[in-house]
């Protein structure tokens, strides 16, 4: 999941809420085979690209985000 965790205070608050919602959903699902990886995209196109590349290198099979995309 790509989120702007280090963006502006308002954006970071939304990102934190989305992260917590994803964690809660994963907990409710009770699927131990799923792992949530959260990467900070810094709210920029360059940050999103770097975060996606890092997630792929980390074994991500599905990427959700970035929150702000053109």
Residue pairs with C-beta under 8 A, 6 or more apart in sequence:
1 18
1 19
1 22
1 36
1 37
1 38
1 39
1 63
1 64
1 65
2 39
2 41
2 48
2 51
2 52
2 55
2 63
2 64
2 65
2 66
2 67
3 15
3 18
3 19
3 38
3 39
3 40
3 41
3 65
3 66
3 67
4 11
4 12
4 15
4 40
4 41
4 42
4 43
4 47
4 66
4 67
4 68
5 12
5 15
5 16
5 19
5 38
5 40
5 42
6 12
6 40
6 42
6 43
7 15
7 42
7 43
8 43
11 43
11 67
11 68
14 67
15 67
18 67
19 38
22 36
22 38
22 64
23 36
26 34
26 36
37 55
37 58
37 60
39 51
39 52
39 54
39 55
40 47
40 51
41 47
41 48
41 50
41 51
41 52
41 65
41 66
41 67
42 48
42 51
43 67
43 68
45 70
48 65
48 66
48 69
51 65
51 66
52 63
52 66
55 63
56 63
